[in-house]
Amino acid sequence: MSSFTDHFLRINNLQEDFQSWHFQPGMAFGSPDLWWGQRKPRPCKHEGLDLAFYLDQHGQSRSLPASANFGPLIDGIVIKIFDDFLGKSILIHHPNYDQGQIYSIFGHTNPLPHLQAGCKVSMDKSIGSIANFTPKIHGPLPHLHLSFFKLSTDLSPLSLNWSMLSNSGKVLLVDPLKMLYTKFP
């Protein structure tokens, strides 16, 4: 199990029940379709991974607890916090990983009240919870969106927004599933 998953299970008291993450079609990186509602095509391929379900010890699919807490996958520094369509997004720079070129975004969150740009964050500490919103009839359930990427040196991370992730030639998306299952020191 990864450092992120170990911490996630511990702070949400799921260690005894959790067997593995469970992904429905449309939740994975690069998916062309939505995973909720009528599963229509996305305007662009999914730029990350959505964590909403896990398999319990009996192989049953379970939703993550409402307002589940989470920490970063890798130690880093918060660059900015900005609105998204279900909550807030947290942009983190990871200067001690991959020559300092990796960034992550956690989407659809409620950041901890003290969290702000410039805060150092570590894998073993919570940075927020999954935004707890009332799902619309054909809308998504509460979930944690995770994106990893490298930025072109001529693009300021402060100018980054969701549309730039998949529509600018200056962002190289990285499959978060690989990161999710990595044990970081």
N, C-alpha and C positions, 0 to 999 in steps of 0.2 A: 504494500500500500504506500501511497505517496505521503510526503510531509503534510501537504495541504489536506488530504483526506483524513489522515490521523488527527490533525488538529480540529478539523470540521466535526468529526464524530465525537471527539472528546468534549468540545464546548457545547455541543447540542445533545449530549447524552444518548448517542446512537451506537456506541461501540458494540453492544450486545446484539443489536438488531440488524446491523448493516452487513450485507454480503458483497454488493458491488453497485456501482453507478448504473442507472438504467436510462438509456437514450431511446426516444421514440424517433421515427422518421421525421426529418426536418430540424432536429435539434443539433445535428453535427455541423462541424466546420465545412463550408462549401456547399451546404445543402441548397438546392434551388427552390424548395417549397417551405411554407410555414408548417409548424407542427400543431397548430391549434385551429379552431373554427373549421372552415371548409378546406383547409390545407391548400390554399391557392398558391400560385407561384410568388416568390419574393420579388421585389423590384430589382434586387441584386443578390448574388449568392451570400449565404450566411457567413458573416465575418468572424464568427466565434463559435462558442459551445454553450448550450443552455443546460444548467443543472436544475432539475425540478423533481426527479424521481430517483429512487434507489430500489434494489431488490433486497428484501429481508432474508433472514436465515432459512425461511421456508420457500424462497423463490417468488414470493408475492411482490408485485410492484407497489411501492408506497410513495406518497407525495412527501417532499421535504416539509418539516414543521413550519408553520406560519412564522415569519420573522426570524428564521434560522440565522445564527451568527456565522461570520466567516472572517478569515485572515487572508493576506496575500499568499500567492504560491511561492514567491521569492522575496527576500528582504528588498526594500527600496525606499524611494522618496516620493511623496504625493506631489504631483505637478499641478493638478487642478481637480475640482469637483464641479460638475455641471449637470443640468437637467437632462433627463431623457424621457421617453413617453410613458414610463411606469414608475419613475422615482428619480434617483440621482446616479450619475456615473462617476467613478473614481479612477482617474488616470495616474498610474504609478510608473516611475522610471526605475530600472534595475541596473544601477551603474556597475555592480560587481559581477554581472553575468554577461557572457558573450561580448566581451570588450565594451560593455556599457551601451550597447545599441538596442537592447530589448526594453519594450514598454508593455504594460498591460492595462486593460480597462475592465473594471467590474461594473456591470450595468444593472439597473433596476434595483438599487440599494437604498438603504437609509444609513448614511455614514454616521459614525459615532459623533456626538456633538463637538468634541475637541479636535476632530480631524480636519485639517486644512492644508493648503499648499505649503510645502516645506517640511511637513511632518515626516520623520523617519518611521517606517513601518517594518515589522518583522514577522516572519512566518508563524511564530508562536503566540502572536497577539491578535485579538479581534480588531477589525477596522470598521465593522458595520454589520447590518443585518439585511436580509432580503426584504425589499419593499413589500409591505403587506397592503395590497390594494384589493378592491372588490372586482373580480373578473367580470368582464362584459359577457353577454351571451355567446358570442363567437370570438372572444378575446383570449389571450394566454392566461394561464394560471401563474401565480407568483413563482418566480424562478430567478436564478442568478446567471447572468450572461457573463462570459469570460472571453476576452480577445487578447491575443499576444501579437506583437508586430515590431518591425524595425522601421525607423523613420529615415528618410533622406536627410542628409546633413543640412540642406537648404530649407527645411521646413521646421519651424518652431513648434515644439509640442504644445505650447500655450494656444496656438491657433487651431489645434486639432478639434474636430467635431465628428459626429457619427457619419455624416455623408462623405467626409474625406477618407474614411477607412477603406471604402470599397471603390471610390470614384476618383481618387487622385493617384497618379503614377508615382507618388512619393512615399507610399506606405506599402511595406512588404508584410503581408499577413502570415502568421505562423500558426500551424494547427495546434490549438490549446490542449488537445487530447494527449499529445506527446508530453507536454509540460505537466498535465494533471497526474500522470503516472510516473513522474520522475521523483526520486528521493533527493532532495537538495540538502547539502551539509548545514 
